[in-house]
Amino acid sequence: MSKEISVNKVFIAAILTSALLVFITWLLGGRLDTIPHPVDEGAHWYYWQLGSPTVASRLSAWLGYGLHQMFIWVVLFKAKNEKPHPETVSRFNIAVLLINLVFIILHLVQTHIWYDGLAQDVPIWTSQGSVIVMLVLMLVMLTPRRGFILGRKISLPENGKRFLAAFHGIFISWALVYTFWFHPMEGTYGLLSGFFYMYLLFIQLSLFNTKIHFNMKWLILLETMVAVHGTLITLQKENPIWPMFLSGFLFMFVFTYVYGLTKKRSLRIATLILYVISIAAMYYFRGFDKLYEVSFIPVALYGGGLALILLLKLFVKDKKSQ
């Protein structure tokens, strides 16, 4: 199979399928308008869950999540010794793609019958935190190729690089599957942007050992798209802190991600100028006294990245240094 199916064709088909799934979710979204939601209980309140959950609503979400996660992990473990095949897909790539497709459809059906996701039983920070750790992993793993910040590289132990290469897929697959089942498949624009982003991440997860999985432009798109989703979901909630998400994730693009896209200093400077102008415009309306919000996401990601690098240097040392 790996010698017959082009990864480019599979990649395009997967993108189109993702768009179709988002369209279907939006089309069916009106059926969920009458779902009774809980009363606002403060900062940790999550709107998209049942006000009165049932055994069936809880069981359907946890069973769906558990089976989805188990099947993905089984395939990833079976594929752990597979050699790279840049231009083609293997049976393991196809298996992960199909598993994700099947469970996306099952979650859509589950939402329209029982509605609830994992959010009924676990706090929202677990979903948000898993995505942050995923972005930290990407930040560190791509450091040798584009630098950590402003193109400056931080040395990583070779064994540390191998450790991340071997095990990052296990954690990231958990982060994605867990976050996917955290939310019911509502058809609102904020959640739809998140589901489309999730499907693109599922594609990345599925196409390991192919050239797509290591393509810098594609990886930076995945890192940056969280800015779109974070902003849209906050706007949908009518929360005035949306500039924090947009400015914070775009900060990462300007000061790190862009260094993987171009070596031209003029383009990097132009990107920085546009960023400063956008910050000035956003906080002119938001209030310059809230400008400190810009630092929240970069501090979390760079801080997490430095902590991970320190842990690798302390506990995953090269043999010659032992």
N, C-alpha and C positions, 0 to 999 in steps of 0.2 A: 504493500500500500504506500509506503513512504517514497517509493521510486516512481509512483504513478500520479500522485496528487500534488499539484503545485501549491505551495503555501500562500502565494499571492492570491490565487483563486479562492482558497478557503478563507483568507482574511477578508476579502471583499464580500464574500457571501455572508460571513459572520457579522460584518458591519451592517449590511442591508437587513439581515434578520433582526438585529438589535433595534434598528429603527422601526421595523414592522411591529415588534413586540411592544414598543413604547406607544405606537399608534393604537394598537388594540387595547392596551391598558387605558389610554385616554378615552377611547370610544366607549368602553364599558364603565367608565368612571361614574357616570350619572346614576348608575344603579346603587351606588353606595351613599348617596346624598342623605338618606334617611337614617343612617347608622347613628345610634345614640352614643355620644362621646362623654368622657368624664368632665367634671367641673374643674376649672383652673385651681390648682393647689399651690401655685408659687413657682419658684425658679426651676425646679426639677420636673415640672408638669409636662407631660407629653400628650398632645391632642389626639393623635391617630391610634386610639385603642378603645376598646369597648368600655362603656361606663359600668356595665355589669357582666364581667366575663363568665364563661361557663367552662365546665370540664372539657367539653368538646373543642371549644375555641383554643384553650391552652394546649391540649393534647395534639391538635392538628398542627399547630405552629412548631412545637418542640419535636414532634415526630418528623415533620418535613425537614426541619433543620438538621436533626440528627442523622437521618438517612442521606441527605445531600452531602453533609460533611464526611460521613463514613465512606461513601463511594469515591469522593474526590481524593481522600487520603490514601485509599487502597490503590488507586491508579498511580498516584504520585510515588508511592513507595515501590510499586512494581517497575516504574520507569526510572528509578534513581540511578541506574547504571547505563542508561541509554546514551549513545554517542550523539554528538551534534549532527543535524541534517538540515543545513541552512535553507535550502530551496524547496524542500518537500515537507509534508506532514507525516507523522507516524500513526500507528494504530492507537497509541497512548494519547496523542493530541486530539484525535477524533473522538476518543472515548470521553475525555474531559469536556470537550465542546458539547457532545450529546447529553452528558449528565447534566451540565448546566442548563441546556435548553429544556430538558424534561422537567427539571425542578423549577425553572422559571414558570413554565406552564402550570405545574402543580400548585405553585404558590399563588398564581393568579386565580385558579379555581378555588383554592382554600380561602383566599381573601373574600371571594364573593359568596361563599357558603358560611364561613365562621368568622371572617374578618381579621381577628387579632393576629399580631405577630409576637415576637419575643418581648417587645417593649412592655407588655403587661406585667412581666415578672422580673425584669432586670433594668437597672438605671440607664438613662440615656448616655451618660458619660462612658459606659462600656463600649457602645457603638462608635462614638466620636473618638475615643481613645485608641481603639483598634486601627482606625484609619490614620490617625496621627503617627502611630508606631510604624505603619506601612510606609508612610511618606519619609519617616526618619530612616528606615532601612534603605529606601531608594536613594536618599540623599547620600548616605555613607557608601553604598555600593557603587555609585556613579562618581564618587570623589576622585578615583584614579584617572578617570576619563575627562573630567571637566573642572576639577577643583572643588573645594568645600565652600568657599565664598570668595568672590572677586577673582576667580580662577586660581586661587592659592590652594595647593594640594597639601593634604595631611597624610603622612605615611601610615600605612596599615600593615600589620604583620601578615606575611604570606599565608600562614595557617588561618589567620582571621578572615582573609578573603575567601579561602576555601571553605571555611565554616559557614560563612554567609551564603556562598554559592550553593552549598549543599542543603541548607536548612531554611533559607528564606521563604521558599515556596510553601513549606508546611505552615509557617505562621501566617503568611499573607493569604493563603487559601482559607484559613480559619477566619481571619479578619473580614474577608469578602463574604463568605457564606453566612457568617454570624450577622453581619450588618445587613445583608440582603433579607434575612428572615426576621430581623428586628422590626422592620416596617411592613404594614399591610400595603398591598399594591393599589394604592389610591391613584386617581387620575388627575390630581392637581399639578400645576406646572412645576412647583418646587420639588415634589416627590418624583415626578417624571424625569426631571433633569438628573436626579440622583440615580434613578434606575438606569437611564441611558449610560451614565458614567460607570455604574456598576457593571453593565454588560460589556463595556469596553475593557474594564479591568478583568472580567472573566475571560475575554478573548486573550489578553496578555497572559493570564494564568495558564490558559489552554495551550498556547503555542510555544511552550518551552522547547529549547534546543533548535529553534528555527531562527532565521535572520530577523524576523519581526520582533521577537522577544528581546533582542539586543539593539534594535534600531533607536538611536538617540532622539531623533525627532519625534517618534511615536512615544517614547518614554516621557519626554518633556511635555507632550500633549496631555498624557495621563496625569502627570504631576500638576499641571496648570488648570485642568478642567475642574478641579475641586473648588477653585475660585468662583467659577460660574455657579456650581451647585450650591455652595455655601451662601453666596449672595442671594440667589433666587429663593432658597428656602427661608431665609431670614426676611426677605421682602414679603413673601407670602404670609408670614406670621405677623407682618406689619411691625417688625421690630426695628427700631432706629439704629441698631448697632451694625447694620449690613456693611457700612464702610470698613469696619474692622476686618471682616472676612475678605473683601475685595482687595483692600490695600495690603493686608498681611500676606496673602498668597501671591499677589503680584510683586511684593517685595522680594520673595524667593525667586521669582522669575528674573527680575532685574539684576539681583546681586549674585545669583548662582546659575539658574537654569540656562540663561542666555549664553553663558560661556560654553555650553555644549552645542549651541546652534551655529555660532559664527566666531571667527577669529578677528573680524574687522572691528577695530577700536571705535571707528566712527559710528557703527551701528549700535554698539553697546552704549555709547554716550547718548545717542539719539533716544534709545530706549529709556535711559535714566532720566533724560529731560522730560519725556512724555509722562513718565511715572510721577515726577515731582509736580508737573502741571495737574495731573489727575488727582493727586493727593490734595493740592491746594483747592481745587474745585469741590471735591467731596467734603472737605472739612470747613470750607467757607459756609456751607449749609448746615453741616453737622455741628460745627462749633470747634474753633481751634483749641479750646480747653480740653477737648476729647482726643487731641492728636496722639496722646500716649497709646491709644488703642492700636495704632499701627504696629507697635512692637510686640504685641501679644503672640501672634502666630510665629513670626521669625524667632523669638526667644524660645518658644516651645520646640520648634523644629531644629534650630541650630544647637540649642541646649541638649535636646535628646540625641542629636548626632554626635556631639562631643562626648556625652556620657557613654554612648555605645562604643565609640572609638577607644575610650579609656578602658572600658571593660574588656574589649578585644586585646588591648595591649597588656592588660594585667593577667588575663586568664587564658588567652589563646596565643601563646608565644611560639615563635619559630624554634625549631629544634636547635639551631646553632646558638640561640641565646639562652638555652636552658642549661 
